[in-house]
Amino acid sequence: MKRFALFALILCTTGCRSQPPQPPVRDVVVWKPIASWSGRGNRQTETFTSDTGGFRVRWRTRNESAPGAGRLKVVFRSGDSGRPIIDAVDERGVGEGEEEVGDNVRWYFLTIESSNVDWTVSVDERLRGQTPARAR
């Protein structure tokens, strides 16, 4: 009986200790590069997969052959069926920009339609994480 009482006392004192306070954390977004493409004219990219369904598309057009005649259109398509999923970019002229778009976890490919401009398009996947919060 004494052994049982001693065992219960040890178990209770070690099991009842409070956990040390956890440092505060903050949510962060990290961008994982998927791929980058460049060219002039139309292109269909290779397929790529998404683990999160969230993307950042960065694009740039230059060397427009006739003022106001340039166009860039980027569409995410289903890697299984080819159907359009996300119209990510539809721009005219020379410029650059960034769009955040999202859908489901799946296989994708891009169709890039271009006329009268050189273009560069890159896709990054949005990953969510946590990092220790800074003291204020």
C-alpha positions as CSV (number, residue, x, y, z in Angstrom):
1,M,0.0,0.0,0.0
2,K,2.9,2.4,0.8
3,R,4.4,1.7,-2.6
4,F,1.1,2.5,-4.3
5,A,0.8,5.8,-2.3
6,L,4.4,6.7,-3.2
7,F,3.8,5.9,-6.9
8,A,0.6,7.9,-6.9
9,L,2.4,10.9,-5.3
10,I,5.2,10.8,-7.8
11,L,2.8,10.4,-10.7
12,C,0.7,13.3,-9.5
13,T,3.6,15.7,-8.9
14,T,5.2,15.0,-12.3
15,G,2.0,14.9,-14.2
16,C,0.5,18.0,-12.7
17,R,3.3,20.4,-13.5
18,S,2.3,23.3,-15.7
19,Q,3.8,23.6,-19.1
20,P,6.3,26.4,-19.6
21,P,4.7,29.3,-21.4
22,Q,4.9,29.0,-25.2
23,P,6.4,32.0,-27.0
24,P,3.8,34.0,-29.0
25,V,3.7,33.3,-32.7
26,R,2.4,35.1,-35.8
27,D,1.1,33.8,-39.0
28,V,3.2,34.3,-42.1
29,V,2.9,33.7,-45.8
30,V,5.9,32.3,-47.7
31,W,6.1,32.1,-51.5
32,K,7.5,28.9,-53.0
33,P,8.6,29.4,-56.6
34,I,6.9,27.0,-59.1
35,A,8.3,28.1,-62.5
36,S,9.0,31.1,-64.7
37,W,8.5,31.4,-68.5
38,S,9.3,34.0,-71.1
39,G,8.7,34.5,-74.8
40,R,6.8,36.3,-77.5
41,G,3.6,34.8,-78.9
42,N,1.4,32.0,-77.4
43,R,2.6,29.2,-75.1
44,Q,1.2,26.3,-73.1
45,T,3.3,25.4,-70.1
46,E,4.1,22.1,-68.6
47,T,1.8,20.9,-65.8
48,F,2.6,21.6,-62.1
49,T,0.8,20.6,-58.9
50,S,-0.4,22.7,-56.1
51,D,-0.4,21.6,-52.4
52,T,-2.4,24.7,-51.3
53,G,-4.3,26.1,-54.3
54,G,-3.0,29.7,-53.7
55,F,-0.7,31.4,-56.2
56,R,1.0,34.6,-57.0
57,V,1.4,35.4,-60.7
58,R,4.0,38.0,-61.6
59,W,4.1,39.3,-65.2
60,R,5.9,41.8,-67.3
61,T,5.5,42.9,-70.9
62,R,7.9,45.0,-73.0
63,N,9.1,45.7,-76.6
64,E,5.6,46.4,-77.9
65,S,5.7,46.3,-81.7
66,A,3.0,48.9,-82.2
67,P,1.8,51.3,-79.5
68,G,-1.4,50.0,-77.9
69,A,-1.3,46.7,-79.8
70,G,0.3,44.5,-77.1
71,R,-1.8,42.0,-75.1
72,L,-1.0,39.3,-72.5
73,K,-3.6,36.9,-71.2
74,V,-2.7,34.1,-68.6
75,V,-5.2,31.4,-67.7
76,F,-4.7,28.6,-65.2
77,R,-6.2,25.4,-66.6
78,S,-7.0,22.0,-65.1
79,G,-4.1,19.6,-65.6
80,D,-6.7,16.8,-66.0
81,S,-9.3,18.2,-68.3
82,G,-7.7,21.4,-69.7
83,R,-10.8,23.5,-68.8
84,P,-10.1,27.1,-67.7
85,I,-9.9,27.4,-63.9
86,I,-8.6,30.9,-63.2
87,D,-8.2,34.0,-65.5
88,A,-5.1,35.4,-63.8
89,V,-3.9,38.2,-66.2
90,D,-5.5,40.1,-69.0
91,E,-3.5,43.2,-69.8
92,R,-2.9,45.4,-72.8
93,G,0.3,47.4,-73.6
94,V,3.6,47.5,-71.8
95,G,3.7,47.0,-68.1
96,E,4.1,44.7,-65.2
97,G,2.1,43.5,-62.2
98,E,1.3,40.9,-59.6
99,E,-1.9,39.0,-59.0
100,E,-2.8,36.7,-56.2
101,V,-5.3,34.0,-57.2
102,G,-6.6,30.8,-55.7
103,D,-8.5,27.6,-56.3
104,N,-8.2,24.0,-55.1
105,V,-5.4,21.6,-54.7
106,R,-4.9,20.0,-58.1
107,W,-2.7,19.7,-61.2
108,Y,-2.5,22.9,-63.4
109,F,-0.9,24.2,-66.5
110,L,-1.0,27.7,-68.0
111,T,-2.0,29.0,-71.4
112,I,-0.3,32.3,-72.2
113,E,-1.7,34.2,-75.1
114,S,0.4,37.1,-76.3
115,S,0.4,39.5,-79.2
116,N,2.9,42.2,-80.1
117,V,4.9,42.1,-76.8
118,D,7.7,40.1,-75.2
119,W,6.5,38.7,-71.9
120,T,7.8,37.1,-68.7
121,V,5.4,35.2,-66.3
122,S,6.3,33.5,-63.0
123,V,4.1,31.5,-60.6
124,D,4.8,31.1,-56.9
125,E,2.7,29.0,-54.5
126,R,1.4,30.5,-51.3
127,L,2.4,28.5,-48.2
128,R,1.2,29.4,-44.7
129,G,3.3,29.1,-41.6
130,Q,4.1,30.5,-38.2
131,T,7.1,32.3,-36.8
132,P,7.9,33.6,-33.3
133,A,6.3,37.0,-32.8
134,R,8.7,39.9,-32.1
135,A,8.5,41.6,-28.7
136,R,7.2,45.1,-28.9
